[in-house]
Each structure stands twice: as C-alpha cells, then as structure tokens.
Amino acid sequence: MEINVSTLAIGNAHYFKESSNTKAEELKKLLDSNNDKDKLEAMKRLIAALSRGKDMSIFFPDVVKNVVCSNLEVKKLVYTYLVHYADTQSETALLAIATFQKDLKDKNQLIRALALRVMSSIRVRVTTQIVILAIQQTIRDSSAFVRKTAAHAIPKVFSMDPDQREALIPLIEELLSDKSTLVLGSVIAAFREVCPDNWKIIHPHFRKFCNYLPDIDEWGQLAIVEMLTRYARANFTDPNIKRKEREKKPKVKKPKQKKEKFYSDSESGSATPSEDESEYESEIEDDDVELDADHRLLLRSTLPLLQNRNHSVVLAVCILYNYIAPEPEIQIIAKSLVRIMRNSREIQYVVLANIATVCSNRASMFSNYLTDFFVSANDPNYCRDLKLEILTYLASETNIAKILREFNAYVHFEDKKFVAATIQAIGRCALQIPEVTESCMHGLMALLSKNSDVVVAESVVVLKKLLQANKNHRDSVIKQLTKLLDKITDPNARASIVWVIGEFSESIPLLAPDILRKLAKNFVNEENTVKLQIINLASKLILCNPQQTQLLVQYVFNMARYDLNYDIRDRSRALKQILLTTKTPNLRQNAKALFIGSKPIPVSAGPSEDRNRISLGTLSHIVKHTTLGYIPIPDFPVESVDPSLRNQTSEKEYSKFLGNSEKGFYSDDDKKKREEDDFYSDYSGSDERNSGDDSDDRDDNDGSRSASGSGSGSYSRSYDEDDDDYDNENNGSDDNDDNDDYDDDDRSRSDQDYSDDNHSDYSDHSDSDNDYNNSNNRNSKQTNTKSSLQSNNKANNFNFF
C-alpha cells in the first residue's frame, strides 16, 4: 500500500496551529485513557505546544505515568517530553527512575538512548551514581547511537558533580577506543569538558583521529580539530623556532667562492675575480622544516577540511595551521578564510575578527585579496570597522595609493562614526608609511572645513599624532589649528589643539601667550581634559617666555588650585612649587628637561592588538576579554613528547595512510614478518580497522561511516541529541538488536547515497582552496562502492603534495 506523504503532513499540521487550543482537563483525560490512540493524540498536542514555546510542565505527573506504555510511538513522545522538563521537574522524574533503568535494556536502540538521556537530565545529585552505572552499561552497547548518547551524558554528570572526575575519566578512555565515527566527536566533546589537558589518554588514539577525521560528522570534526590543535601545541616542538632565531641574529655576510674560468691565461688556472664575484652576498638559509612524522600527519589530515561546507570546521583548520604549521605552509589558509568570509553578517564578523588578528602578525598572506576587504554600502558597522582595520594592516608602499583612494570615498559617507573611524585608519597608515604622511596631513586639513563636529574633532586628534612624525609644513598646520580653537567644542579635540600649541610653542611665539589668555578666561567652564592641557601649556610657556606669561601662569595655577577635580588641584600645586618658587632648586634647574623634552613618535596600534593575547576561535577572542570556561592555547614545549607513546595505533593502518613516503617508519624485522603473514594468509584483505581490539566485535556499521564530510564539502550528517532523526527509521524496530543494526546499516547507506548526490555541489571550491592528494585512499573500504570510486577519482584530480 502506497502512503501519501503530503496527506500525512496535512494531517499533522493542525497540531501546530495557534487556534488548536485544548483544555487541560481534556488532555489529562486523554493521558489517563487506556487507549493508546488517545495517549498518542494527547502527546502530539503536548509536543506541538512545546514547539510553539508554551509551558506544559503542569502535565508532567500525568506524562510520567505513561513511561510504562508498551506503544513505541507513545513512549518516544513521552521521553521527548521528559527530556525537556527533567531538569526542572527532577523530584517528580525520580518516581520513574526504575522504569528508566529497565528501558536501558530495551530491544530498541532509540528507547535505550532516550532512557539514558532522561536519567542524565535529572538534576538531582543523589542520582549521580545511578547515572554513572547506566553510562558504564551503555558505553558497551552494540548501537553507536546509544554509545554516543552515553558520551553526551558524561559532561552532564560532571557539571552536576565535579567530584566525579576520576570516575568519569576511565569511561572517556574506554569510549576513545571506539571505532565508530559517530561516537568519536561526542567523546572528544566530553574530554574537553572533563579533562582537557589529560593528553595521556589521547596519545594512543592520536593517529586514529587523524585517519578517521574525514569520515566524522561536521560538528565532531570541529571538536576533534580544536582538541588536536591544543594537543599539537602541548606535545610537538615549534616548527618555526629556527626561523625566529635567525630573525633575531644579525645577518652575516660571506664572500662568494671564486669561480675558475674555463679559458684562463694563468697556468695555475686561477682567474681574476670580476667585480660581481668580489662582492659579498647575504647568507642563505635553508627554509626546509623537519617535522615530526605525527606532526606532518596532522597537517596532511586536516588540509582537505579547508573545503568543508561547514564554516566552523574551515575556521578551526585555519586556526590549527596558524598555530602549529611551518611559516611557508600557513599561507594556504588565506584563500579559505576569504571564501567563508563571503557569507551572512554574523559569520562574516567572526571570520573578519580572526583575519584581523592574523593580519596583525602576517599581513602579507592577505595582500592578494585587498579588494575583498573594501567596505560596501550594505555592510553593518561592526564589519566595516574590522575591514578598515584589516586595510591598515595590509597597507604597504605598493598599494597605499589604492587604499587612500578608497579611504577618500569613505570620508564622504553619511555615517559620521564610520567617517571618524576612517580618519583614524588614515592616521595609522600615515604613521606606518612615512612617505605618505605629508599627503595624509593635507587630506586631513581639508576635512577641518566640514560641518560635522565629529569629523573635525577626529581630524584634529589624528593631526596631533602626525605632527610629531612629520616636521614639514608644521607651522602652517599649527596656525590653522589655532584658528579652530574657538569653533570646536569637542573636549578631546580642544585638548589636542592645546597640547599642540604647548608642544610647538616656538613655532608661534606671538600667538601662544594670547591663546593662553583666552583659555584662562574660560578655565572654569572647560572639561577636565582641557583643564589639564591648559595647565601643561602654562608650564611650558613660563619656561620659554617668562616675561610675558609670569602673571598669567600664576592666575591659571590659582584657578586650578581650588578646582573640584583632585587631579587638577594636585597637579597645579606641584607645578607651582617647581616653577614659581625656590623651594625645589634641583627640579627648577631641570624643569626644561622635564616639560619640554623631545617626545617619541606615537605608535599606531589597531583595535585587534588586544585580541592577540587571546586564542583564536573562542568567545573570549570576539568579546576581547576572557570569559567563563576559557582555556588558553598552550605554549610549545622545549622537547616533543616521545613518539612511541602514539605507537599503540595499528601500524598497518598508519603506514597505509602515509603512503610510500614513510617507508622508514617500521623496522626490517616487522616488515619481513608482515610480508610473510600476508603471503601465507588465506584472507589478505582484512580490514585493518577491525584488528587488534576485542571491542571491535560490536557492530560498527550503525552510522559509523555514514558520511564523508570533508574532502569536497560533501554531506556530513550529525546525529546530535535530537532524536527526531530516528523517528521515521525505527518505527517497529523493537524486535531485536539485529533489526536495530539493520536500520543502522540502511541509514548508513542512505546517508552515503545522499552524500554522493551532493558530492559535486561544492566541487567549485576545489579551485579556490589548496588541493590535496590521496587523502581519500583510506576511504576505499566503505560499504558503498560507488561512493568509494567517486572519492578516489576526485582525489586523483588534486596534486598539492
């Protein structure tokens, strides 16, 4: 009988309509009914109300009683409801704890997983030991979905009772040996919560994670890549340490070796060196970096993930390369970051924040993508500011003209805050590249005639910095700034002008005393920042021109002596004792050195400078301060960890992944013995992933390799704690565990077929990201032959290595 899907959808749609309100008494009556159809109807209405955001907790006691219902559909909906309210209705949920324990042995894998989810969601500390026993039972379950649920339950137990850390670590260690890719991502998430620095339990499985990484679901890949980044920083040495040491040393020059000419008049064969041959040449260093075999394995395994369709995975791989890759290889992440930047505003902001931090240290890697960071009219303000910052990092002598033309267009925008940010960016570019400082000053002087107070004030502040760096045309700029003093009302701009007049008073010896007179008349009404600069101006003028400013300075100090601000009072009293009395002769003699000394040229620092101390890809990096749960990236050790700690992984599997380039990894005796075993073996094509472990007897086909989600951005389904993925697949699958495994196999094949259909959707990215070679060879033994052939054919099209 053929089922009409559209009819079913229409038949259930009325549950989600706002008009379908049901009285509480009617729902309770349906829940207490002996008819399974009535219970199913009531549960559908409750779940639909939950999806609309309504509070249905008053029905919790009535729903708990239906846990013992034998109908599979009713039981699944009951467990879905209990998972939602188990945290808030913990005491009532304890009444059914015995039923939950009984359902852990149910024939249906979904019921077993739901029972464990409800038990771990009950936020009562007395149930901790019961939940741990349930986890110990389910981590050996034949279903990978149940084992994944057990991995999700571990962080819940730890958050409820942190004292159980030592009891949970062995459970994590056992789950780490799981061969199902459906489980590994969840186990790493639990590892990150419970024991993020316990690398001893990661060592034996490091190579397995590298080999299985393309087959894990997207969110599992994200958790594993983040863990492997921290692992590499804690256990491998810095690959760029020689380069850093070479940069610190002065360059040593050595003479070229004399080359003998083929035809020489001299009998000894020595030729007279030419002018070019007699010159010295810079010492050339070999940039080849020798990496640990496992370090190189990690870089090769994560490289294909740069083409993943999940932007979080791509960003995580870029962060991994930024932290652990050799300097020449870090350049490959630029194109991937620019690709994922072309997305929604939220994703664009996160990517831009990470690019800005990377540019502060490695700006050259994004120089080819300069136009991608130009501001468009529809960009939000938070993205505009980051793009401006990135453009200042990318500014160089070759592209500064193009950037300044772009900035010239930005200063005509209607958004005055953005215009002010553009003026700041112009100032940073002028300080970075002295050749354009003069032209930038002329451009900023033109902005002083604008009607906007914000634009004029920001231009004055930037000009103050540029005057310290450039001495040309200083007098004309200072005179024009003094004319604006009566018009500008912004405190920062007025304070900047007063500072400029005091710092360069020798350029305007006649105007400076008169300006001080005007400022002294309105001293009481000025802002505190302006008052402090007026006091500084008076101190400098009495040292340069005491005949005209003696009385005027005394008047300013007396006014400041009784100011409401204690900083102004203290400063005026201290300066008066030094400059106007003879109580401190030593300070009086050195007053000019104290107040009129040369100032260092200001250094341009971008807003992302504060982010450099925080790890990339974290919430703390976005908000620019450490948040709860932040774990900093570890430093490289002086010596790497012994590689033999990672040798517990199958050597045959590891050598097959590395290919022929790692021939020296094994000893001759081991190789000879392995060849003899293969020669006399009846079955030489055994799957190496199922050898050497007693735990491999359990079924690994239940979704473990259902998606290959990295190489070309193919479909990669994540079986999260959302049980709705299994609703249509497990109906009537309560006969035995074999049926469960059959469902898993069927689901694996269907997901793989879907992966094949979508395999070409993201193939366009193969030209936009760095290519890779032979990364899909390890997928040749997947259940779907068609998918394997497509993966191998696609791998042959890449020639990165």
N, C-alpha and C positions, 0 to 999 in steps of 0.2 A: 504494500500500500504506500503510495507516494504522499509525503507530507508537504503541505503548502507552508513555506516558511513565513510568507507575508501574512497569512492568516493567523499564525501563532503570534507574530509581532503585534498585529492589531488586537488580538485577543487579550494580551497582557498590557497593552498601552494604557488602558483605563485606570490601572493601579497608580500611575504616576501623575494623574491629573489632579489639580488642586481642588476640583469640585467633588472628588471622590472621598469625602469625609465620612468616616464610620464612627459610630458612638462607641465609647469604651465598653459599655455593658455588652454590646453585640460582639465585640472582639473577644472579650473574656468568655462569653458563652461558646463561641466557636473554638477557642483554645481548650475548653473543658469538655468538648464533644468527644464521643467515642469513635466518630467517623474520621478517617484520615483525610478525606476530601475537605471537611470543614476546617481541620487544623492547617492544611496546606493553604486554604483560602485566607485564613487569619494571618499566617506567617508572611504570605505575599504582601498583604496590606501593611503589615508592620515594617517589612524591609523597604517597601516603596516609600512609606512615610519617613523612614530613616534617611533615605537617599535625598529627600526634599529638605532635610535639616530639622525635622521635628523631634521633640523629646518624647520618646516612647518608653522611658525607663519604668513607668508605673506598671507595665505589663511583665516586668522581669520575673516575679514569682510564678506567674502563670506560664511563662515560656520555659522556665527551668524544669517544670514538671514534665514537659514533653521531650526531655532528653532521652527518655527510655523508649520513645516511639520507634517502632520497627520500620516504618516507611522511610526510605532513603532520602527522598526529596524533602520531607518534613525535617528530618534530622539535620540535613545540611543547612537549611534555613535557620533552624534553632541554633546551631553552632555559630552561624554568621552573626546572629543577634547577640549571642552570649559573648563573642569576642569583642563586640562593640561596647558592651556595658560591663564586662567583667572587672574592669579597673575601678569603676565607681560603685558597683554593687558586689563587692568582694564577699561580704558576710553571707549574702543570700546564695552566691555561687558556690560557697563551701558546702552547701547542702547536697550538691550533686557531684562532689569530688570522687565518690566511689564509682559513679557511672562513668566519669571521665577516665578513670583508671581502667575500667572494664573495656571501654572503647579503644584503648590503646592496643588491644589485641583483636580488633575488628578485622574482617577479611578485606574491607575496602580501604585503600590507602588514603583516600581523602578524609574518611572518618577518623582514622588514626592521627592524621596530621591536624585536623581540627580539634580533636580532643587535647592534643598537646598544646596547641595554641591557646585554648581557653585556660588550661591549667597554668601556663606561664603568664597569662594576662591577669590572673588573680593576684592583686597587690596586697597579700597578707603574708607577713614574714614567717608565720608558723608553717606555711606550706612549702618552704624552700627545700627541705629535704625530700619531700614527696616529688617535687618537680625535678630535682636532680636525679632521683631514681628513674623517673619517667624518661629523662634525657638519656641516661645510661642505657635504657632499654631500646630507645628509638634510634640511637646512632648506629645500631647494628641491624636496622630494619632492611628488608630486601628492596624497598622502594626508595629511590633517590629523593623523591619529593618529601617523604617523611624525614629522611636524614637531613634535608635542607631545613625543614621546619625545626628540627632539633638544634641545628646551628643557630637559627634565629632566636631560639628560646634561651640560649646561653647568656647573651647580653642582658636580657630581661631579668634573669636571676641575679646577675652581677649588680645591676642597678638597684635591685631591691635589697640585696645583702652583699656588700663589697667584701665581707669577711670570708666569703666562699671562693675567693680567687684560687686558692691552692687546690680546691676540689674541682674547679672548672677547667684548669689548665690541662689535666690528663684527658678530659673529654675533647678539648680542642686538638690536642696532639693526635688522638685517635682519628678524629674527623679529617685531619690534614692528610692522612694516608688514603683517603677515599679516592677512587679512580673516576668518579662521576664528575663531569664538568658542571653539572647542575648544582653540586654541593660546594665546590671549592670557593666560589665567590662569597657565599654566605659564611663559610668558615673563616675566611680572612677578615670579614667584617666583624665577626666575634673576636678574633685575635686582636684586632685593632682596639677594641673596647676593653678587653680584659687584661691583656699582657702585650702591649705594643712594642716593647723592647726585648722580649724574650726570643732572641734570634736562635737559641739552641734548638728549638723545636722546628725552626724554619730551614736550617741547614740541610737536612736530609731530603727535603722536598723542593729545594730551590730550582733544580733543573726540570723537575716535573712541571712546576708552574710556568717556566719559560716555554716548555714544549706544548703544553695544553692551552696556552694563552689565547690563540686564535679561535679555539672551539668553545670558549666560555662565553656566557651571555654578556651583554654590554656593561651592565652595572657590576657584574662580577669582575670584568676586565678592569673597570675603574678602580675597584677596591684593591685588586692584585697589583696593578701598576703603581698605585700610591705606596703600597707596602714594599714593593721591590725597589722603589726609589730610596726609601729610608734604609732598606737592607743594604743596598749598594753603598750608600754614604757611610754606613757604620762598619762595613766589612771589607771594602775594597779601598785601595790607595788612590790618591788624587792623580788622574791621568794627565793633568796639566802642570804638575809640580815642577818638571824640568823647564817648561816654558816660563813659568813665573820666576824661577830662579835666574833664568837667562835674561829676563827683562830687568831684574834688579841689578845685574852686573853691568859695568860699563863695557861698551863694545870694544873688542880687541881687534886690532888690525894686524894682518900679517902680509909680508910681501909675496907676490906671485913667484912661482918657481920659473926659473929661466928655461925657456924652450930653445933647443938647438935647431938651427935652421938646417934644412936638408942640404942646401948648397952653401958651403962656407969656405971662405978664403983661408981661414985659420987651419993649420994642420991638426990642432987639438980638437977641432970640431966645435969649439965654443963660439957662439955668435954674440955680436954686440947687442945688448938688450935695447929694444926700442923704447920710445917714450912711454907708450902704453904699458909695456911689460914692466917697467921700473916703478910704476905706481903701486900703491898699497890698495888692497881690496878688503872689504869687510869680511869678517869671519862668518862663514855659512854654517849654520847648524842644521842638523838633520831633524825634520819635524815629525818623523815617524814615531808613533807612540806604541810601546809594547804594553798590551793589556793582558790581564788575567783571562784565561780561557772562558771562565764563567762570566766575567765582566763583558767580554765580547759576545757571548751567547745572549746575555740580557739585551744588549743593544740590537742585535740582529732579530731577536724575537719580537721586540716592541716596534721595530721600524714599520712593518706592514700596517700597524694600527693607526698610522697617520692618515690612512684613507678610510677610517671608520666613519660611519654615518652619524655616530653619537659624538657630539661636540665635546662632551666632558671627557670621553676617552682620548680624543685627539689632544685636548689641552693637557691631560695627565701625562701623555707620552712626551709632549713638548717640554713639560716641566722636568721629566726624567732626563731627557737629553741635556737640558740646561744645567742640571746639577751634576751629572756623572759622565757625560760624554767628553771625549777629547775636543779641543777647541776647533779644529777644522771640521768636525762632524756636526757641531752644533748648528752650523749654518743651514742645515736642511730643514729645520723646523720653521723657518721664516715663512715659506710658502704655505704651509699648513695653517699657521696662525692667521695669515691674511685671508685664507679661504674661509675659515669658520667665523672670521670677523664679519663677513657679509651675511648677517643674519638679523634676527629680531633685536630690538633695542637692549633688552636685558642681557642677552648673550653677548652682544657687541660691547657692552660696558665691561663685563667681566674679562673678555679677551683683551680689550684695549688696556685695562688696568695691568694685566700681566705683560703685555707688549711694552708698555711704558717702563716697567721695572727692568725688563730685559734690555731695552734700548739704553737705559742709563749706564749699562756696563758694556753692551755690544751693539752699538748703534749701526755699525757698518753692515750688519746682516740684513737690515731692512731698507737699505739705501735704494735698492731696485724697485721698491714698492712705495715710492714717495707719494705718488698721486692718490694712492688708496687711502691716505690719511688726510686728504683735503676735506674741509668741512663742507657739507651740503646743507641746503636750506631746511630740510626736514629732520636734521639731526637734533636730538634733545641736548639740553645744556650740559648734562653730565658727560655725554660723549664728545661734545665739542671741546670741553676743557682738556680731556685726555688727548684728543687729536692735536690740539695746539702744543701740548707738552711734548708729544712724540715728534712733531715737526721741529721743535727746537733742538731735540737730541740729534735729529738727522741732519741738521744744518751743517754744511761744510763749504769750503771755498768754491767748490764746483757747482753747488745747487743753491747757494744762498740768494742769488738773484731771483730764481724762480719762487723761492719761499717768501721773499719780501714782497714780490708782486701779489702773491696770494694774500699775505697779511694786509696789503694795501686795500684789497677788496673787502676784507673782513671789517676794517675800521669804519666802513660806511653802513654796517648793519644797523637795524633799528634797536636791537637788544644792546643796551648800554653796558650791561655787565659783561657780555661777551666781547664788546669792544675794549673794555678795560683789561680783560684777560689777554686780548690780542696785543695790546700795548705792552703788557708785561712780557709777552713772548718776544716781541721785537727787542726789548731791552736785554733779554737773555741771549738772543742771537748776536746782538752788538757786542756784548761782553765776551762771548765765545770767539768771535771772529773780529779782531781789531780792524781789519781792512774796511769793514762796513760800518764802523762806529760813527764816523762823521756823517754819512748819508742817513743813518738812522736818526741821528740828532736833528738833522734838517727836517725829516719827516715828522718827528715828534713836535718840533717847533710849530709846524703848520697846524697841528691838532690843537694848539693852545688857543686858536681863534674859534673853536667850536662853541656852540651854545650850551652843551651839556656840561654840567659841573663835574660829573663822574669822569668823563673823558679828559677834561683839563686837569683835574686833580691827579689822575693816574699818570698822565704825561709828565707832570711836574716831578712826581716821585721817581719815575724812570730816568728823567733827565738828570736828577741829582746823582744817580749812580754813574751815569755815563760821563758826567763832568769830571769825575775822579779818574776815569780811564783815558780820557782824551783831552789834551791841552789846547788843541786847535779851536779857534773861534770861541774860546771860553768867555771872553769879555762881552761879546755881543749877546750870548745866551744869558749871562747873568743879568745884564741890563734889561733884557726883555722880561725876565722872571720878576725883577723888582717892580716893573710896571703892573704886573698881575696881582701883586700882593693885596691891593685894595679891593679887587674884584672877587678873589677866591675866598670861599667860606669853608671849604673842607679842612678840618684840623690837620690831617696828615699832609695835605698839600701846603698849607701855610707853614707848618713846622719844617717841611723840606726846603722851602724857599728861605726861611730864616737861617737854616743851617748852611745853605749855600752862601748866603751873604756873609755869615761869620767865617766860614772856611776860606773863602776867596775875597776877603775884605780888601786886600791890597790891590785888587783889580778895580775897585770902586771906592777909593779913599774919601771922596767927597760925598758920595751918596750914603755910605754906611752909617755915619752918625745921625743923619736926618731920618733914616729908616728906623733907627733905634728910638729916636724921639717920638715918632708916630706910634710905635709899638708900646712904648711906656705909657702913653696917654690912655690906651685901651687895655692895659695889662690886666685889670681886674676882670674884664669880660671875656678874656681869651680862655681856650681849653687848656687843660693841664699840660698836654704835649707841647703846645705852642709856648706856654709859660716857661717850660724847661729850656726850650731853644732860645727864648729871649734872654734868659739868664746866661746861657752859654755865649750868645752874641755880645752881651755886655762885658763878659770876662775877656773875650778876645780883643774887643775894641780898646779897652783900657790899657792893654799891653801894647797895642800898635799905635794908638793915638790918644795918649792920656790927657793932652792939653784940652781937647775939645769934649771929651767924654767923661771927665772925672766926676762932675756933679750929676750927670745923667745916670751914670752907673750906680752912684750912691742912692739915687732915688729908686732905681729898679730893685736894688737889694733891700731897701727898706720896705717897699711894697710887698716883696716876696717873703719878708720875714714874718708877716702876720697873715699869710695865706692859709686857707683851710686845709690844704693838702700838706701832709707832713714831709713828703719828698721834696717839695718846693721849698718849704721852710728850712729843712736841714741843708739842702744844697746852697741856698743863698747865704746862710750863716757861715758855712765852711768857706765858701769862696770869698766872702767879705774879710774873714780873718787872714786869708792868704794874700789877697790883692790890695786891701785898703789899710792894713795895719802892719806894724813891725814886730808883732809877737812871734811870727814864724819866718825868720830871715832866710833859713835854708830853702824853704819852699818858695819864698819870694824871689830868690835868685834864679831858681829853676822853673819859674812859672811859665815862661815861653815854651820850654821843652814839654811841659805838661799839657798845655792847652792849644798850642799852635804847631805841634809836631806833624810830620807827614803821616797820612792815613793810608793803609793798604787798599789796593783796588778791590772792590767788592766782588765776591764770587757768586756767579749765578747758580742757584740751586732750584731744581724743579720740585713740584709738589710730590712727586713719587720718590723723592730721596728718603722720606720716612718709611716707605714700604720696603726698602732694601733689607732692613733688619728682620723682616717677617717672611716666612716661607711662602712661595708662590702657590696659587691654587687653593688658598684657605680663606675662610670667612674673615679672619683677622687681617689678611692682606687687603681685602676690599674695604674694611672699615678703618684701616690704618692704626689699629691697636689690638692688643691680644684679647681674645675672648675666652669664655669658659670652654675648657677642653682642648685648647690649642697646644700642639706638640711641635716644637721647633725641629727643623731639619738637622740631623746630627752632622758633626764635622768628620772629615776624612781621618781615618786612623793613620798612625805613622807606619805601621806594618799591617798588611792584609791578613785576614784570617786564613788558617791552614786550609787549602782546598780539599784535603782528604775528608774534611767534615761533610762535604757535599757529595762524596762518592757513594753514598748508600742508594742513590737512584740507579735504575737499571743502566748499566754501561752500554749495552747494545742499543738501547733507545737513544741515549745521548749521542753516541757516535753516528747513528743514522741521521740524527737531526743536523749535526755539524757538517756531515758530508766528508769528502775525501781530504779536506784541508786540515783535518785534525787526526792524521794518521798516527802521530806520535803520542796519542793520549794513553794507549794501553801498552803493557809490556809485551814482549815477543812470546813469552810462555802463554799468557792469556789468549793472545791472538791465535796461536797454534792450536791450543786446546779447543777454542771456539770453532775453528775451521774443521777440526776432526769431528766435533759433535755435529756440525751441520752436514758433514759428508756421510756419516753413518746414521743420520736421523731419518726416521720414517716420515716425519712431518716437519719439514724445514720452514714452513710458512706460518709458524705460530705467531700470534700477536704478542709482541714483547710487552705490551701494556698490561697484560693479564698474567705475567710471570713473577714468581718470587714473593708472593704475598698470599697468606691464607685468606685474607679478607676479600680476595678477588673472586671468590666463589659466588658472591652475591651478584644479583643481576645488575649489570651496568648499562643496560640498554634503555632504561626508563628515563629517557630525556637527557642522558648524559652528553650525547653528542648530536643533539637535535638542531644545532645552529652553528654555523661557522661565520662569526660576525666581524671579522676584521679585515682580511686581506683587501677586498674591494668594496668594503662598506656593505656587505650583504646582510640579509635579515638576521637579527640576533635576538631571539625572544627571551625575555627574563621572567622566569616563574617566581614572582615575588610571593608575598604572603597573601596576595589576592587570590582567593580560591575560586573566583568566578571563571578562571581559565579552564577549570576542570568540570564545570557544571554539565556541559553537553557531552563530555567524553567518558564520564564514569557512571552514567545512568545505567543501572542494572548490572554493575560490575562488582557485585558483592558476593560472587560465588566462591572464588578462591583467589589466592595470591597470583596464580598463573594468569588469571584474567586481568589482574592489575598490571602485570608485566606486559601482557599482550597489548593493553591500552597504551602503555608507555611506549612500546615499540611502534605502534601505529601512530602515536603522536609524534614520535621522533621522525618517522618517515614523512608525515605530512608537513612538519616544520621544515624538513630538509628540502622537500619539493618547493615549498614556498620560498625558501632561500634561493633555490635555483632560478625561480621565476624573477626574483628581484636582484639576481646577481649582476645583471647588466645595468641596473638603474644608476649605479654610482660609478660605472666604469669611466665616466668622463673625468673623474678625479685622478685617473692614473697619470695624466699628463701634468696635472697641477701639483702633485706631490712626488717625492722621490720614490724611485722604483725599487723593487726588491726581487731577489732571485731565489728560487727553490724553497720559499717559505711554506708552500702548500704541500711539499712532499710528504710531510708527516701526516697528512690527512688522507693518504691513499687507501687506508683500510677502513673507511667509514662504510656504513651499511648501504648507502645509496651509491651505486656505481656511476650513475650519470653525474651526480654532483662531484665525485672524485675526478672524473675525466675533465669536467669543466674547470675545476680548480687547478689541475695540472697544466691544462692548456693555457690558462691565464697566467700561471707562474712562468711559463716559458717566454712570455712576452716582455718580461722585465729583466733588465740587465744592470742592476745597480752595483752588485758586487762583481 
